[in-house]
Amino acid sequence: MAFLLIQLKIIPQEAPQLEFRDNGPWLVANLPCADGSYRELQGINLDLHITNNDGELEWVPED
């Protein structure tokens, strides 16, 4: 059984948020760049990457 571990380095005063959009739920956060600056809000569409397999969350591999 494979486990998914996501570590986000974020702005301390902002936690990652779950946004519900027309195309599914998104996990979004402000992420730092290598030079210490921050890009605009970044996100991942969870509908494209996680599925429910008999009550177990599973990562969907890329094609």
C-alpha positions in Angstrom: 0.0 0.0 0.0 1.4 3.4 -1.0 1.1 6.4 1.1 1.1 10.0 -0.2 3.0 12.6 1.8 2.8 16.3 0.8 4.9 18.8 2.5 4.1 22.4 1.8 6.4 25.3 2.8 4.1 28.2 3.2 3.9 31.7 4.4 3.7 31.2 8.2 0.5 33.3 8.7 -1.3 31.5 5.9 -2.4 27.9 6.0 -3.2 25.9 2.8 -6.9 26.2 2.0 -9.4 24.0 0.2 -11.3 25.9 -2.5 -14.4 24.4 -4.2 -14.5 25.5 -7.9 -16.6 24.4 -10.8 -14.0 21.9 -11.9 -13.6 20.3 -8.5 -11.8 20.9 -5.1 -8.4 22.6 -5.2 -5.7 22.7 -2.5 -4.2 26.2 -2.7 -1.4 28.1 -0.9 1.2 30.8 -1.3 4.5 29.0 -1.8 8.0 30.5 -1.5 10.5 30.6 -4.4 14.2 29.6 -4.0 15.1 33.3 -3.7 12.8 33.8 -0.7 10.1 35.7 -2.6 6.6 34.4 -3.0 4.6 33.7 -6.2 0.9 34.3 -6.5 -1.5 31.7 -5.1 -0.6 28.1 -6.4 -2.9 25.2 -6.4 -3.6 21.6 -7.4 -6.9 20.2 -8.6 -7.5 17.2 -6.3 -10.2 15.8 -8.6 -7.4 15.1 -11.2 -5.0 13.5 -8.7 -6.9 11.7 -5.9 -9.7 9.0 -6.2 -11.9 7.0 -3.9 -11.2 3.3 -4.1 -13.7 1.5 -1.9 -13.4 4.2 0.9 -9.6 4.5 0.5 -8.1 7.7 -0.9 -5.6 6.9 -3.7 -3.2 9.0 -5.8 -4.0 8.8 -9.5 -0.8 8.3 -11.4 -0.1 10.5 -14.4 -0.5 8.9 -17.8 
